Amino acid sequence: MKIFKESGFVAEGKVLSLEDFRLMSDLGEFEFDEEKKARVIRMAEEKYADFELKVITLWQYRQYWESGVLSYFGEHFHERGRAMLCLGMAEYFEGKGRFTEKLCDVIWAILEESTWMLPQHSGHTPYGGGKVPPTVGDRYMHGIELASAYLSASMSVVWHYCKDILDGVSPIIRERMLYELRRRTIQPFISTNFTWSGIYSGKCNNWCPWNVSNVLLTTALVEDDMRVRERVVSKSLELLDIFVGGYAPDGGCNEGPTYWAGAAGALFDCLETLYDLTAGELDLFGCELVKNMGEYIASMNVCGQNFVNFADGATKITLPANLVKRYGEKCGSESLRSFGEFSDGFEDLFFHYGHPYRTLRSLATPTVHGEAAMPVARVAYYMPNLKVATFRESPTPSFGMFLAIKGGHNQESHNHNDVGNFVVYKNGKPVVIDVGVGTYTRDTFGPKRYTIWTMQSKYHNLAMFDGEGEMQGMKYASANEDYNEENKSYGLNIEGAYPASLGVTLYRREARLEEGAVSVTDTVKLSQEREMDFVFMSHVRPEATEEGIALAEGCTLLYDKALTAEIEEFDPVGMDALAKWGSEKLYRIHLCIRAAEGRFTFTVKA
């Protein structure tokens, strides 16, 4: 669905000039919130007033290829961007000159950098990447990727709000900022079709709206050439249509809840900026698909900051609550609005240089005091295109059992081989878990991705056959999905997710939430007798009891006693499990039998 093309909007003659443009026009003549201003000033005092500008070396840049570590270059690079935005806004708010010199030093250091691109993203240049930034002759062509785009947008915010402050030191600073913003961001966006845009492949992920949102903000705040402003808007609409076109009507995000803020959330940033750039003529807040894309994040919430974390999802997410609430208000979704209002209790100040637009929106919104009521949740929800179902024992998220189960295929964005995987929570707390993903390295998004244990179905709540699990690829998928809202059940065939060599002729999984219990029934037929190993993942040490296996939150796993139980403790290599799950060790429960077929029911009882 091409929502922008279908709107009939044409940018020529409809884009406001730099002089006429008003950011956050729906707020009218607004003032930034005094309490939040004070917090930004305090942040500048405590973190950046004495900020040490460390040299970013070529060695640090090259280490991504030498060792696969992302942090050597990125830590110093990102800290400069954060310092620039914080110092700039603090000086604008206070106006005493305390942060001016440090701000100018940070800006100038950023301007002098050979590239604004992270080494792991350096392929997003017209001439490709390498161990050294391409900086010779006509190869000195800047590309656009996540970091360069949000650094540009943050610099544009400082350029816009700190005009008099910077000009008071020297007009050359802002001239140089404008020169680099055009050369490194605006012109490359117009002249080059980057792989993240989806123009060549017809599909893209959260990179597209996230990059477009920051390019739009950059252009809106600094570019005075009307032809350029119109060209940026036109191309933005083209790219955003590709992104939205990758969504089915249910609005489900196959990248998972962790990436929603950079996907549908970034699309909403774009919609608001485009609304301002066109004096309200381009208004797509009423689009049903846009609304569904927003409501996805509320539907994937378990309780509080716990979300269903399939694939590369985080165990806990702090949402940009102000954006979520505004998304619900403008798109006519009361459930999303109330969810955003409740989420304010976890994040009442959003200050992030990766999303400078929503940072400004947060600063312009008064601080919320007191707790909002916990929103009422749907007790049964299904996304038929994404093939994810969730069930609750109660509409109160903090009470009762919760079940989420997924189908789909093994070539989703940020994919793990996890077709048929499920998670169980009790009273909003994890019982049977999806362990999530470890620290990102070069291999995470390279050809060795599925050699990493977190990506393998063997470390999900799925069966292995002779020690082998699912395969990656679009064809390894579920089939015959059956969602029953009344019975709170979901069935699907997942034999297609396993390699043909294993001879899995049938693997039907049926999950159901009943009062106080989650039951999962697996019906399996193999072409020959194999070791069947049904795996359940836990973040606390399971204990064998006469009744079954004791799990977290006082739950018990019941199983057919024809199965042999074994509890495996393992080191979660490459993952900070203590931070994620509160334990340095993780556990696999193995329930095994050697057979060619069988029907087995597993029950997690409160």
Summary of the structure (lengths in Angstrom):
residues: 606
radius of gyration: 25.5
end to end distance: 43.8
largest distance: 80.3
contacts: 2098
relative contact order: 0.08
helix: 40%
strand: 20%
